Amino acid sequence: MSSAYSAVSQFTFDIAAKNALYAANSTLYTKGADPLLPQNDNVFSDGYALQIATLTRNETTGAYEAYFEAVIQGSGTTTGYLEKETAKYMALGQNYPNPCSGMTTIPLTLKSPARVRLSLWNLAGQKIWELDGGTLNTGEHLFPIDFSALNLPMASYAYQVEIENGQGIYKDCKMITVLR
């Protein structure tokens, strides 16, 4: 098992940026602006000011990118450079396109052979789909996902990749937005 620490939190996109994206893509998002604000959707009843992720358009790729930074408070010391533990064994890429209206592709690079599982989670923390990718070789791998075939509603989801190799089990996750 990995000895790395992890923190889990819900997060939301900036409401104005999210609703501007919906308005700019009204043919994909036919329901219009999100009617719920973080302060009244019951997910963030304990506050959301430190849980807002950016949502910006990458003009080169046309994709939307989200960034979220978390700070963990506590005591202890560190020396030198701290690398994300999973980076030693894999690199999970951002799906493209994101947001998507049906099909998207999730890129994964393995630094050594590993058993791979990919799962989708709704923002209530429920696993809604899983793929057992089997044992894959070192290198780049692409996982196409057809949200239309999965019959999932328009929403934001988290996708998680779990790998298992001779050193342990490692997980990483990113967010995806599905528009219809």
N, C-alpha and C positions, 0 to 999 in steps of 0.2 A: 504494500500500500504506500501511497505517497504521504510524506510528512508535511506537505504544504498546507497552509491555512487557506480557508476560503470564506467568503461572505456572500450571502444571498439576500437580495432585496428586490422588491418590485420597483419599476420605474415607469415614468410617463414622459411623453414628448411634450415640448412646449406647445401649449394649446393653440396659440396664434399660428405657429409654424405648421402644425398638423392640420388645422382647418384650412389654411391657405393651400396646402398640398391637395386636400380633398376638393377644394373649389377649382383649382387649376386642372384637376383630372376628373371633372364631373361625369364624364362618360364612363369612367371606371368606378367611381364612388357615387352611385346614384342616390344614396340616402342623405347626401349633403353633410353639413358640419356635424361634428360629434356633439351631441346635446349635453353630455355629462362633463362637468369640470372635476378635477381631482378632489376638491374639497367636498363634493357631494356624491361620489361614486362608491363610497364605502371601502374601497381598496386602500385609500390613503387617509383614512379617518384620523390617523395619528400624525398627519403632516406629510407634505410632499416637497417642500422647498429644496431639500437636498437630494431629491430623487428625480430630477428633470434631466432628460438626455437631449442632446442637440439633434436636430433633424435638418440636414443641409443637402442641397443638390450638388453633385459632382458634375460640373459642366463638361468634363472630358468624357466620362462614361455615360452620363445621363441618369445614373443611379442616385438614390438618396442614401445618405450615410448618417448613422447615428453614433454618437460617442457619449460615454458615461464614465465618470471617474468616481471611484469610491475611496474613502479614507477610513482606515480602521484604527480606532483609538485603543491604546493599551500601553503596557510597559514592556521593556525589553530592549535589547540592543541588536544592531545589525552591523556587519562589517562588509565593506566592498559592495559590489553590484549584485542586486537581487534580480534573478531571472524568474519569469513565470515558470513554475515547475513543468507545466505541460509543454512548454517550448522546447524542452530537451527531446521530446518524443513525437510531437505533432504540431502542425500549424493549421488551425481551422480558419478558413477564409469567410468573408461576408458573402452571403448568397447574392446572385445576380440574375435578373434584375431585382431590385428591392426599392420600392414596393413592387409587387408583381400582381398580375391579374389572373394567373392560372399556373403557368409553368415557371419554375425557377431552378437554379442549379447551385448546389452547395459544394464548394471546393475544399478539399482536405489534402494536406501533405503529410505523409508518414516518414519519420526519420529512421524507422526500423520496422520490420514486419509486425503486424498486430491484428488482433481480432477487433472488428469495428462494429459498433451499434450506433444508429442514428435515431433520435426520437424528437417528436414535436410535442410541445407543451402549451396549453392555453395559459392566459395570464392569471387564472385562478389556481395554477399550480398542478393541473391535472394532465397526465400523459394521455395524448389523444391518438398517437400513431407511433409505430416503432418499426425499424428496418434492421434486421440482422445482416450485416454486410459480409459476415464470415471473416476469415483471415486474409488480409491483403498485404501485398509486398510493399517494400520501401518505394516512395515516390508520390506523384500527384494522382489524386482520384477525384472524380466528379460524380455527384449524386443528384440526378434530376428528380424533382418533386413536382407532381401534377396535382395542384390543389383542387382543380375542378374534378378530377377523378376521385379524390378523397372526400369530395362533397363537404368541404369545410367552409364555414361562413367567413365573410369579410371581417378581418380582425388582425390584431398583432399577435404573434406567437413567438415563443422561444424555441430554437432548435439546439439540441445538445448532441455532441459526439462523445462517445465513451470508447476508449481504446484499452485493450489489455495486452500487455507484452510481458517479457520476462522480468521487468523491473516493477510491475504493479498495474494498477488501474488508474487511468487519468481521464478527466472530463473537461470539456470546454463548451461554452454555449454562446450564442449570438441571437439577435432579434430579427424577425422578418415581419413585414406588413403585407397582407393580402388584400387587394382591392378588386372589386368586381364591377 
